[in-house]
Amino acid sequence: MNELDVLHVFCGPDGRHGNALGVVRDGRAYPDEASRQALVAELGFSETVFVDDPERGVVDIHAPGRLLPFAGHPLVGAAWLLDLEVVNPPVGEVWARHDGEFTWITAHAEWAPPRRLRRYASAAEVDALPAPPPGEGPLYAWAWEDEAAGRVRARAFPRRDDGTEDEATGGAALLLTAELGRALNITQGSGSQLLTAPGPDATIEIGGRVRFASHARGPAAGLRR
């Protein structure tokens, strides 16, 4: 029987919100690309993690229709669930640490897929944007809530055919941190929270809270968000 855990990653201070993530603890239950993509389609999450070696933290990250070399919230979630200090996605070794209620990973901004970062004049303008705003290509809309304190209001729009909005986007947070060159406290979507901190050698730490949502043994049916 395969095991599937559903997590919410980058939750707000009240434990709500965050981006939903499916984690298959035994990747052998889905041995090939076709079977993994079939489960991804059934779950409907933006990303699903398949654990191929829990001791070494070897994982595959699948989005609908493609394998991802790196993604922020899946790696934070997997590191939290498996209590790992190192996670090994296709991009390579990713260090993790656990600090109270936050789990952190160390990454490089160039691992994140490109997207447009557009600054708005106020958080109210970001809040008022339609979903998605007109235009093409992934957009990360942001504004300062408190520039001195590094507090940012953001929303992420993949501008896919389904018109969805990302609740919490680790890769975009990495890109914004690299562009601004400073630590950030980002409130995204309905109330998710992402923390970042530049480190040595062009690395960036990204962290957040993870909440356990559900666990199942057997078929994935009934675990859609």
Backbone bond lengths (Angstrom), bond angles and torsions (degrees), N, CA, C in turn:
res aa  C-N    CA-C-N  psi(-1)  N-CA   C-N-CA  omega(-1)  CA-C   N-CA-C  phi
1 M - - - 1.466 - - 1.531 108.62 -
2 N 1.328 117.32 128.81 1.448 119.25 178.42 1.521 109.79 -81.10
3 E 1.327 115.21 155.53 1.456 121.34 -179.70 1.519 109.21 -116.69
4 L 1.313 115.52 134.17 1.455 121.78 179.35 1.517 109.16 -129.08
5 D 1.341 115.98 126.19 1.452 121.72 174.02 1.518 108.83 -108.93
6 V 1.310 116.50 141.15 1.458 122.45 174.66 1.518 108.28 -113.16
7 L 1.331 115.45 125.54 1.455 122.58 -178.86 1.520 109.75 -119.63
8 H 1.331 115.53 161.84 1.460 121.56 166.43 1.525 106.70 -119.53
9 V 1.326 115.71 124.03 1.466 122.14 -172.04 1.524 109.89 -113.94
10 F 1.327 116.25 140.70 1.462 125.16 -174.75 1.529 110.41 69.60
11 C 1.324 115.63 46.09 1.465 120.65 178.05 1.531 110.69 -68.98
12 G 1.322 115.27 157.97 1.456 121.09 176.42 1.516 111.68 -75.48
13 P 1.324 117.63 174.95 1.472 121.35 -178.99 1.521 113.58 -57.41
14 D 1.341 117.64 -27.59 1.465 120.53 178.86 1.524 112.99 -87.01
15 G 1.347 117.50 4.71 1.463 121.56 179.12 1.510 114.49 83.07
16 R 1.332 117.18 0.36 1.456 120.59 179.81 1.528 110.77 -93.42
17 H 1.325 114.46 174.40 1.466 122.37 176.27 1.547 109.95 67.22
18 G 1.313 118.01 -147.49 1.453 120.92 -172.89 1.523 111.31 85.68
19 N 1.317 115.54 161.57 1.461 122.33 -178.64 1.524 109.47 -92.33
20 A 1.322 116.68 129.58 1.468 120.88 -179.14 1.523 110.82 -69.70
21 L 1.318 116.00 141.80 1.465 122.73 -177.94 1.517 109.69 -142.10
22 G 1.312 116.59 131.37 1.462 121.33 171.20 1.523 109.92 -96.32
23 V 1.337 117.34 135.67 1.465 122.16 177.71 1.529 108.58 -125.82
24 V 1.319 116.56 116.43 1.461 122.70 174.86 1.518 107.33 -91.35
25 R 1.324 116.96 111.82 1.464 120.54 -173.01 1.525 113.23 -69.02
26 D 1.318 117.72 -29.36 1.464 121.24 -179.94 1.529 108.07 -121.13
27 G 1.325 115.48 96.85 1.456 120.23 -177.58 1.509 114.06 -63.83
28 R 1.346 117.39 -17.24 1.469 120.01 179.90 1.527 111.75 -63.66
29 A 1.323 117.44 -21.11 1.460 120.48 178.02 1.525 111.66 -67.43
30 Y 1.332 115.97 -19.16 1.470 121.98 178.73 1.528 106.66 -130.83
31 P 1.331 118.16 82.62 1.463 121.53 -165.25 1.520 115.88 -78.94
32 D 1.332 118.63 -11.14 1.455 118.86 -176.34 1.524 110.83 -138.43
33 E 1.327 114.53 171.67 1.463 121.12 -176.77 1.521 111.80 -58.91
34 A 1.328 116.50 -41.24 1.466 120.23 -176.17 1.527 111.40 -64.11
35 S 1.339 117.27 -44.76 1.464 119.61 -178.58 1.526 111.04 -69.02
36 R 1.332 117.54 -34.11 1.465 120.46 179.07 1.525 110.77 -70.15
37 Q 1.304 116.24 -41.84 1.463 118.63 178.68 1.529 111.95 -67.45
38 A 1.319 116.86 -31.75 1.464 119.70 176.96 1.526 110.34 -64.15
39 L 1.330 117.48 -41.59 1.465 120.44 177.75 1.530 110.59 -67.70
40 V 1.331 116.89 -42.42 1.460 120.65 178.31 1.528 110.58 -56.06
41 A 1.327 116.02 -43.97 1.464 120.34 179.14 1.524 110.99 -64.73
42 E 1.333 117.29 -38.17 1.465 120.97 -179.92 1.521 111.43 -66.93
43 L 1.341 116.68 -41.79 1.462 120.35 -177.12 1.524 112.16 -71.55
44 G 1.312 116.59 -41.15 1.455 119.80 179.55 1.516 115.00 80.66
45 F 1.338 119.43 11.12 1.451 121.55 177.24 1.530 109.65 -80.36
46 S 1.329 116.62 158.43 1.462 119.26 177.50 1.524 111.07 -66.71
47 E 1.342 117.99 -32.36 1.466 122.48 174.64 1.520 110.60 -144.02
48 T 1.323 114.89 149.15 1.462 122.94 174.94 1.526 107.75 -133.79
49 V 1.331 116.64 136.78 1.466 122.54 -178.89 1.523 109.35 -104.28
50 F 1.329 115.79 134.16 1.457 122.81 173.35 1.530 107.83 -112.48
51 V 1.330 116.27 120.41 1.466 121.55 -177.13 1.520 108.46 -88.93
52 D 1.330 116.31 113.00 1.458 121.23 -178.05 1.521 112.87 -95.63
53 D 1.331 117.59 -22.56 1.465 121.70 176.07 1.527 107.13 -152.34
54 P 1.344 117.99 97.90 1.466 119.98 -176.40 1.521 113.61 -67.13
55 E 1.322 118.38 -26.73 1.465 120.73 -179.86 1.526 111.03 -70.35
56 R 1.329 117.15 -42.30 1.463 121.96 -178.24 1.523 111.97 -96.62
57 G 1.323 117.27 -2.23 1.452 120.35 178.37 1.515 114.25 71.18
58 V 1.334 117.36 27.58 1.467 120.75 -179.99 1.525 109.01 -78.68
59 V 1.323 116.24 121.23 1.458 121.04 -176.09 1.525 110.39 -135.41
60 D 1.323 115.08 152.74 1.457 123.73 167.62 1.519 107.51 -109.89
61 I 1.333 116.41 139.43 1.461 121.47 177.67 1.521 107.80 -114.93
62 H 1.312 116.29 119.00 1.461 120.45 -178.49 1.525 110.66 -115.75
63 A 1.321 115.39 129.99 1.464 123.17 166.27 1.520 106.82 -104.31
64 P 1.321 118.32 164.67 1.465 118.99 178.32 1.533 111.46 -54.75
65 G 1.322 115.49 117.38 1.456 121.12 175.82 1.509 116.84 86.81
66 R 1.356 118.19 -2.37 1.463 117.04 -177.46 1.528 111.76 -159.67
67 L 1.330 114.07 155.56 1.465 123.29 173.24 1.519 108.16 -93.83
68 L 1.337 116.68 133.64 1.459 121.34 -178.38 1.527 110.17 -104.50
69 P 1.339 118.33 131.02 1.462 119.41 176.18 1.523 112.93 -69.66
70 F 1.343 115.94 -27.15 1.465 121.70 -178.54 1.522 108.68 -154.78
71 A 1.329 116.10 145.66 1.465 122.11 169.84 1.522 107.20 -159.28
72 G 1.321 116.54 139.48 1.458 120.49 -171.35 1.511 115.00 -68.52
73 H 1.341 117.97 -58.03 1.463 117.91 -172.75 1.524 112.85 -68.27
74 P 1.350 121.11 -31.93 1.464 118.47 175.12 1.524 113.52 -63.28
75 L 1.337 117.48 -36.46 1.462 119.33 -178.07 1.518 111.80 -76.97
76 V 1.326 117.55 -37.45 1.469 119.61 173.49 1.524 109.58 -61.65
77 G 1.335 117.04 -44.73 1.461 120.62 179.97 1.513 113.21 -63.65
78 A 1.336 117.02 -43.85 1.463 120.44 179.99 1.522 111.11 -66.05
79 A 1.334 117.23 -41.08 1.465 120.20 178.90 1.520 110.87 -62.29
80 W 1.322 117.02 -39.56 1.468 121.29 178.50 1.525 111.03 -67.75
81 L 1.319 117.42 -48.57 1.463 121.05 -175.08 1.515 111.96 -64.99
82 L 1.332 117.03 -42.38 1.468 121.75 -175.61 1.521 112.37 -93.75
83 D 1.335 117.66 -0.78 1.469 123.41 179.79 1.528 110.84 54.04
84 L 1.337 114.75 54.37 1.455 121.44 -175.34 1.524 111.51 -101.17
85 E 1.331 115.41 150.29 1.452 121.46 170.84 1.526 111.31 -99.39
86 V 1.331 116.66 -17.85 1.462 121.99 176.60 1.519 108.13 -138.63
87 V 1.341 116.08 132.88 1.460 121.83 173.87 1.522 107.06 -117.31
88 N 1.329 116.54 141.22 1.460 121.16 -176.72 1.522 111.02 -120.93
89 P 1.352 117.09 83.32 1.459 120.80 171.19 1.533 109.02 -81.07
90 P 1.332 118.97 179.46 1.469 120.60 -179.55 1.528 114.22 -57.22
91 V 1.336 118.87 -28.73 1.465 119.97 -177.93 1.515 111.95 -69.92
92 G 1.336 118.92 -20.87 1.453 122.19 -179.11 1.516 112.35 127.69
93 E 1.319 115.84 -167.47 1.461 122.47 -173.54 1.531 111.32 -69.84
94 V 1.338 115.67 128.29 1.460 122.18 178.74 1.526 108.07 -123.68
95 W 1.324 116.54 119.17 1.462 120.49 -179.59 1.524 110.26 -80.27
96 A 1.333 114.64 145.30 1.462 121.14 -179.66 1.523 109.01 -131.90
97 R 1.331 115.41 153.61 1.465 120.01 173.67 1.518 108.19 -147.03
98 H 1.327 114.45 158.14 1.455 121.50 -177.35 1.528 107.92 -121.47
99 D 1.344 115.26 124.56 1.461 121.36 -173.95 1.522 108.21 -132.91
100 G 1.333 115.89 93.12 1.454 119.79 -178.07 1.519 110.82 62.36
101 E 1.336 117.04 -124.19 1.456 120.10 -178.25 1.524 113.09 -83.41
102 F 1.331 118.34 -1.85 1.460 121.92 -176.69 1.521 111.87 -109.43
103 T 1.329 115.33 141.28 1.459 122.87 170.15 1.525 107.72 -113.31
104 W 1.338 115.70 134.29 1.458 122.28 -174.60 1.528 110.59 -121.19
105 I 1.329 116.02 147.16 1.462 121.10 167.55 1.520 108.13 -125.90
106 T 1.332 116.02 155.97 1.456 122.44 177.36 1.516 109.15 -107.90
107 A 1.334 116.73 126.83 1.458 120.79 -172.94 1.520 110.27 -142.59
108 H 1.325 115.56 175.76 1.461 123.12 173.87 1.521 108.63 -115.18
109 A 1.326 116.34 140.33 1.463 119.81 -178.20 1.525 111.98 -60.24
110 E 1.335 117.09 -31.57 1.469 118.99 -178.40 1.523 112.94 -68.54
111 W 1.331 117.35 -12.95 1.470 119.29 174.56 1.526 111.84 -73.35
112 A 1.304 116.83 -22.01 1.462 120.59 -177.00 1.530 110.27 -79.34
113 P 1.325 117.87 142.63 1.464 119.22 176.93 1.517 110.64 -65.13
114 P 1.331 117.34 147.41 1.468 119.50 -177.87 1.519 111.75 -66.62
115 R 1.310 115.55 148.93 1.455 122.21 174.87 1.520 108.24 -160.33
116 R 1.313 116.52 158.40 1.458 120.51 178.82 1.518 109.74 -79.76
117 L 1.319 116.63 130.02 1.452 123.11 173.97 1.526 107.07 -103.18
118 R 1.321 117.16 114.11 1.457 120.05 -177.85 1.525 110.20 -118.57
119 R 1.330 114.85 123.02 1.465 120.12 179.35 1.519 110.27 -87.28
120 Y 1.329 115.26 136.86 1.465 122.01 175.20 1.523 108.83 -111.64
121 A 1.326 115.11 164.57 1.465 120.11 -173.51 1.523 113.04 -72.03
122 S 1.326 117.44 -27.63 1.464 119.97 -176.35 1.520 110.46 -152.46
123 A 1.319 115.03 160.88 1.462 120.11 175.19 1.525 111.07 -62.50
124 A 1.339 116.60 -33.26 1.461 119.89 178.87 1.526 111.49 -62.26
125 E 1.332 116.90 -36.45 1.464 119.91 177.35 1.519 110.86 -65.80
126 V 1.310 117.15 -40.17 1.471 120.40 177.47 1.521 109.80 -63.53
127 D 1.321 116.76 -44.22 1.459 120.89 -179.92 1.533 111.90 -61.81
128 A 1.313 116.86 -31.88 1.463 121.11 -174.83 1.523 113.70 -83.45
129 L 1.335 118.57 -5.70 1.459 120.25 -177.43 1.525 111.22 -64.63
130 P 1.342 117.40 140.78 1.466 119.37 171.95 1.516 109.47 -71.45
131 A 1.318 116.78 161.34 1.465 120.41 -179.51 1.533 109.53 -117.96
132 P 1.336 117.20 111.44 1.465 126.70 -5.54 1.514 111.19 -88.91
133 P 1.344 117.93 160.19 1.461 119.91 173.46 1.527 110.04 -67.07
134 P 1.314 118.28 158.76 1.464 120.37 176.62 1.526 111.38 -59.70
135 G 1.316 116.29 149.28 1.457 121.24 179.16 1.511 111.62 127.51
136 E 1.308 115.78 -179.90 1.455 122.17 -177.90 1.522 110.12 -125.86
137 G 1.313 114.82 152.46 1.449 121.10 177.38 1.517 112.78 83.63
138 P 1.331 117.36 156.30 1.469 121.29 -178.20 1.527 111.84 -60.49
139 L 1.333 115.58 135.75 1.458 121.89 -178.38 1.523 109.83 -124.98
140 Y 1.329 116.12 132.89 1.457 122.41 171.05 1.518 106.96 -114.15
141 A 1.314 115.82 105.72 1.463 122.37 -177.98 1.523 108.81 -93.21
142 W 1.333 117.19 129.84 1.452 119.16 -176.22 1.531 111.16 -146.22
143 A 1.316 114.59 160.12 1.463 122.12 175.58 1.522 107.95 -154.07
144 W 1.304 115.74 154.25 1.465 120.04 174.82 1.525 109.68 -73.02
145 E 1.309 115.90 132.22 1.472 121.37 164.70 1.523 109.90 -91.37
146 D 1.338 115.35 -38.72 1.464 122.16 177.27 1.523 105.65 -153.54
147 E 1.340 116.23 96.04 1.466 119.75 -174.22 1.519 112.24 -62.59
148 A 1.319 117.37 -41.33 1.468 120.43 -178.78 1.523 111.45 -59.85
149 A 1.327 116.66 -36.58 1.462 121.43 -178.92 1.530 112.83 -89.93
150 G 1.336 117.85 -3.84 1.461 120.56 -179.90 1.515 113.82 75.93
151 R 1.330 117.60 20.64 1.462 120.84 -177.78 1.526 110.32 -90.48
152 V 1.345 114.88 128.08 1.464 122.64 -173.20 1.525 109.70 -124.22
153 R 1.325 115.85 141.41 1.473 122.13 168.59 1.519 107.09 -105.62
154 A 1.335 117.38 130.52 1.461 120.71 -175.29 1.520 111.61 -143.57
155 R 1.327 114.63 154.74 1.461 122.82 169.90 1.527 107.71 -140.42
156 A 1.329 116.71 146.58 1.465 121.81 -176.28 1.520 109.97 -121.63
157 F 1.324 115.01 130.30 1.458 121.51 -177.58 1.532 109.20 -124.27
158 P 1.345 118.10 106.57 1.462 119.83 178.19 1.527 113.01 -66.15
159 R 1.350 115.57 -23.22 1.470 121.84 -175.78 1.516 111.26 55.61
160 R 1.329 114.69 44.01 1.458 120.43 170.98 1.524 109.00 -83.43
161 D 1.319 115.10 174.57 1.468 120.13 -178.21 1.522 112.61 -62.29
162 D 1.367 116.50 -27.21 1.457 118.76 -177.11 1.532 112.90 -80.75
163 G 1.331 117.85 -7.39 1.460 121.32 175.88 1.512 114.98 70.47
164 T 1.327 118.17 16.82 1.458 120.58 -175.99 1.528 111.73 -75.72
165 E 1.324 115.14 160.90 1.461 124.01 174.28 1.518 108.20 -115.77
166 D 1.342 117.28 136.22 1.460 120.91 178.39 1.528 109.63 -77.11
167 E 1.317 116.17 133.19 1.458 120.21 -179.33 1.525 111.75 -76.58
168 A 1.330 118.40 -37.46 1.468 121.61 -179.58 1.520 108.19 -152.82
169 T 1.333 117.29 123.18 1.463 121.58 -169.33 1.520 110.33 -124.77
170 G 1.329 116.28 99.09 1.455 120.73 -177.56 1.517 112.93 -62.96
171 G 1.342 117.66 -42.22 1.453 120.57 -178.62 1.519 112.12 -61.69
172 A 1.317 117.31 -41.34 1.465 120.58 178.70 1.531 110.92 -66.07
173 A 1.329 116.79 -37.68 1.460 120.17 177.05 1.524 111.17 -62.83
174 L 1.334 117.26 -37.41 1.463 120.84 175.89 1.521 110.95 -62.61
175 L 1.341 116.79 -45.87 1.464 120.62 -178.89 1.529 111.32 -62.83
176 L 1.329 117.03 -42.11 1.458 120.13 -179.73 1.529 110.89 -66.85
177 T 1.316 116.98 -39.77 1.466 120.78 178.05 1.517 110.92 -62.93
178 A 1.338 116.57 -41.83 1.462 120.07 178.71 1.527 110.73 -64.92
179 E 1.324 117.39 -38.97 1.462 120.64 -179.36 1.525 111.64 -67.96
180 L 1.327 117.10 -41.24 1.463 120.81 -176.58 1.524 112.87 -86.71
181 G 1.342 116.57 -22.32 1.458 120.68 177.29 1.512 115.16 68.46
182 R 1.349 116.52 33.96 1.459 119.12 -178.53 1.520 110.16 -154.06
183 A 1.325 115.92 163.51 1.465 121.42 177.23 1.524 109.63 -68.81
184 L 1.327 115.21 144.16 1.460 120.57 -177.24 1.517 110.94 -132.12
185 N 1.333 114.16 150.31 1.465 123.15 172.28 1.529 105.17 -122.04
186 I 1.329 116.16 101.95 1.460 122.19 -169.14 1.520 110.43 -104.63
187 T 1.315 116.29 128.00 1.453 122.22 168.56 1.525 107.34 -102.48
188 Q 1.321 116.37 118.21 1.468 120.94 -176.15 1.521 110.54 -122.44
189 G 1.328 114.94 153.46 1.455 120.73 173.88 1.510 112.19 61.96
190 S 1.343 115.70 -135.04 1.468 121.25 -176.40 1.516 113.38 -78.94
191 G 1.337 117.43 -10.25 1.464 119.93 -178.99 1.520 113.69 150.48
192 S 1.336 117.46 20.19 1.460 121.12 176.73 1.526 109.85 -74.62
193 Q 1.337 116.24 154.71 1.465 120.79 -178.43 1.519 109.75 -127.88
194 L 1.345 115.38 129.17 1.453 122.86 176.53 1.524 108.18 -124.99
195 L 1.332 116.82 131.49 1.455 122.56 177.03 1.525 109.20 -110.76
196 T 1.330 116.62 140.75 1.460 120.18 176.94 1.516 110.06 -134.44
197 A 1.337 115.19 157.39 1.460 120.74 178.11 1.522 108.89 -154.03
198 P 1.341 118.59 118.53 1.471 119.96 175.70 1.520 110.58 -62.82
199 G 1.334 115.12 144.39 1.452 120.92 179.77 1.516 111.01 -127.10
200 P 1.332 117.45 -169.05 1.469 120.39 -179.92 1.525 111.58 -72.94
201 D 1.327 115.57 161.00 1.475 122.35 174.41 1.518 112.19 57.34
202 A 1.318 116.68 37.78 1.471 123.17 176.43 1.524 112.83 63.36
203 T 1.320 117.52 21.24 1.460 120.19 175.65 1.525 109.74 -86.67
204 I 1.322 114.68 160.51 1.457 121.65 175.96 1.516 107.86 -137.03
205 E 1.313 116.17 131.02 1.462 120.01 171.38 1.524 109.47 -88.80
206 I 1.321 115.84 138.14 1.456 120.51 174.32 1.517 107.88 -130.99
207 G 1.329 115.60 133.89 1.453 118.98 -174.26 1.512 112.84 -143.77
208 G 1.333 113.96 163.68 1.449 119.75 177.81 1.519 111.16 -175.63
209 R 1.312 114.08 178.29 1.461 121.39 178.84 1.534 109.48 -87.10
210 V 1.328 115.09 148.10 1.462 121.19 176.12 1.524 108.19 -124.61
211 R 1.323 115.45 134.90 1.467 121.16 178.03 1.526 109.54 -120.14
212 F 1.325 115.11 133.20 1.464 120.53 175.67 1.524 109.03 -77.98
213 A 1.343 116.53 128.21 1.459 120.38 -177.17 1.518 112.47 -103.91
214 S 1.353 118.03 -48.67 1.464 119.49 -177.83 1.519 110.54 -163.07
215 H 1.327 115.17 162.95 1.461 122.69 179.25 1.518 108.29 -139.41
216 A 1.320 115.92 140.99 1.466 119.53 178.14 1.515 109.75 -143.05
217 R 1.315 116.55 148.83 1.444 123.48 170.13 1.526 106.62 -113.47
218 G 1.332 114.69 126.05 1.465 118.21 -179.83 1.501 111.26 109.18
219 P 1.334 117.88 -155.32 1.464 121.37 -175.54 1.507 112.15 -58.82
220 A 1.326 115.44 154.43 1.459 121.24 -175.37 1.518 112.84 -82.45
221 A 1.308 118.24 -8.12 1.457 120.75 -174.99 1.527 111.19 -54.88
222 G 1.307 115.89 138.89 1.455 120.93 179.07 1.498 114.72 92.06
223 L 1.374 117.45 -3.35 1.459 120.11 -178.55 1.516 112.58 -104.86
224 R 1.309 117.92 11.84 1.460 119.40 175.96 1.526 108.58 -63.23
225 R 1.333 115.79 151.09 1.467 118.04 176.02 1.513 108.91 -78.22
